[in-house]
Amino acid sequence: MTSRTVTMRPLDEAPAPVGRADTLPVAETFVSVQGEGGLAGVPSWFVRLSGCNLRCAWCDTPYASWAPEGTWRTVEELIAEARAAAPVRHAVVTGGEPFIFPRLSDLVGGLRAAGVHVTIETAGTADRDVRADLISVSPKLANSTPPASAGPWRDRHEARRSNPEALRAVLGRGAARQLKFVVTGPDDLPEIDRVLSHLEAVRPDEIFLMPEGVTAPPPPLRQWCLETCLARGWRYGHRLHIELFGNRRGT
Ligand code: SF4
């Protein structure tokens, strides 16, 4: 591997180091089963890009957002690593926020050209010219807003987390799409309805409700999610990786 370690000081955008314009900042790569959404259980090669334009209060990957870590790696070596993961033929490009990185299109295009099915996981607040097999968008609701102790990031997060124009554009970046809402209770429902009102023709079975947390959800929250999904034809968003591995990196 020819990547090198850097301190990722720029927290919003992460420009490639001078002379390495073909690189992406990578917090981790690993092979596991997809834990969330419609492809839960599918063996997949994961690449987690490091850096995010948001700062969710409950972010479960702070090493790719609040305090981004990782190495700069070339698109070429990432694609070679994904190919070497055969017979795994699914890739998940996650973050952080993949859409803030200019080289995203090269990575996704290269993976697909290698015959790999690509999912991009995003919050849907920034758009970029890219084509994936599955676009998995998790719009951030008010329950994601960090406390005042987060300093300027509280206002930045609030200003950025809702971007209907970007959300509409990003949803068109995949051959298939899904929307995953992280919820803490019934108070989230009016905001979900507002988000959906900005979108056209979202099928109920493209929408997932995922109880917030990195442990088994409390029974009342689980029950509310279940009843809401049954009433609306939405899908219950289980977190298989938490059940199988707990909240651990590389899973
Ligand atoms: S958008 Fe995702 S990676 Fe960024 S802070 Fe929120 S949960 Fe973390």
Residues whose N, C-alpha, C, O or C-beta is under 5 A from the ligand:
A	BS01	SF4	C52 L54 R55 C56 C59 D60 T61 A64 S65 G95 G96 A123
